[in-house]
């Protein structure tokens, strides 16, 4: 099914649920017949941004690279989903300006909730000073000023957050509303 490409940019702290939502969105879009690619921050760091560290300059370079690839995909009719912390507002806004159709989703959860559900123990170690430059603890995270969608993963289920994103995209015409089950008749 031909459709308009756009960039769906999920930003938020480590462990907030960006990747979980991005994978669910990608699956949903594919089930609806949309061409979709997922640019997950961890995978991009391994394959596209290997060698970059965690200085502000390196983080900005990583975000710009993700944005460039997403822009290429979107202008070729693909829904480009990104799931990357992308901690600096001005760099995210720079990327936004480069895109024709850009939807920013703030995947919001407080550090306390993230530390509580952190299975890898990263927040515990960061809060103890064992991990330097940890976004949201010892390095800044600048929340979006005006995201198109904000989901609160500390108090919403994955399905509730997913529904909020899909509803926005449907209401704004980025995707078609899903046909109700049993629609189509005989």
Secondary structure, DSSP 8 states (H G I E B T S, - for coil): -----EEEEEE-STTSSHHHHHHHHHHHHHHTT--EEEEEHHHHHHHTSTT--SSHHHHHHHHHHHHHHHHHHHHTT-EEEEE-----HHHHHHHHHT-SSEEEEEEE--HHHHHHH-TT-HHHHHHTT-STT-BTTTB-----SS-SEEEETTTS-HHHHHHHHHHHHHHTTSS-----TTTT--
